[in-house]
Amino acid sequence: MIEISFGKLVLLALIALIVLGPEKLPGVARTAGALLRRMRSGWDDVRAEVERELQIEEIKRNAREVAARAEAAQTELDATLQQVRDLQNAAPARDETVADEVAAVTGPATEATAADEPDNATGDLFAGMSGPASTAPKEPPHGHA
């Protein structure tokens, strides 16, 4: 801005007093003060508007960057999700292959028959087994008749 020292102000006041006279000087000073306030207020408004525009542009730029990052993250997430789906679709075929390999190594699965299982009602663990152990008569526990 314009630099006005105290000496320059005194010189301007003396010139204005001589040119305008003591009767008109207070009115002119008020008018000049009002004009300076309006100029300063207008200048401040322009500066504030420019600052707001700069802030708006910065916010828009940040929003574009965030949107670009979000889009990249969404793309990465979609790619990962597609990989998971591909693995899930491939999993049943692999499970069948593994089951076939296990059956080839261990032989076909056999179903257990009721005769192979223990008799839970009587507590006979050897029920259903063939041979002399299952045909032997049961002896009562010692000490009981």
MOLINHU-V492474 format. One record per backbone hydrogen bond with DSSP energy under -1.0 kcal/mol. CO is the residue of the C=O (numbers start at 1). NH is the residue of the N-H. If there is no record, write none. Layout:
CO/NH  CO/NH
This chain:
5/9  6/10  7/11  8/12  9/13  10/14  11/15  12/16  13/17  14/18  15/19  16/20  17/21  21/25  24/28  25/29  26/30  27/31  28/32  29/33  30/34  31/35  32/36  33/37  34/38  35/39  36/40  37/41  38/42  39/43  40/44  41/45  42/46  43/47  44/48  45/49  46/50  47/51  48/52  49/53  50/54  51/55  52/56  53/57  54/58  55/59  56/60  57/61  58/62  59/63  60/64  61/65  62/66  63/67  64/68  65/69  66/70  67/71  68/72  69/73  70/74  71/75  72/76  73/77  74/78  75/79  76/80  77/81  78/82  79/83  80/84  81/85  82/86  83/87  84/88  85/89  86/90  87/91  90/94  91/95  92/96  93/97  94/98  95/99  96/100  97/101  98/102  99/103  100/104  101/105  102/106  103/107  118/120  119/123  124/119  126/129  132/136  141/144
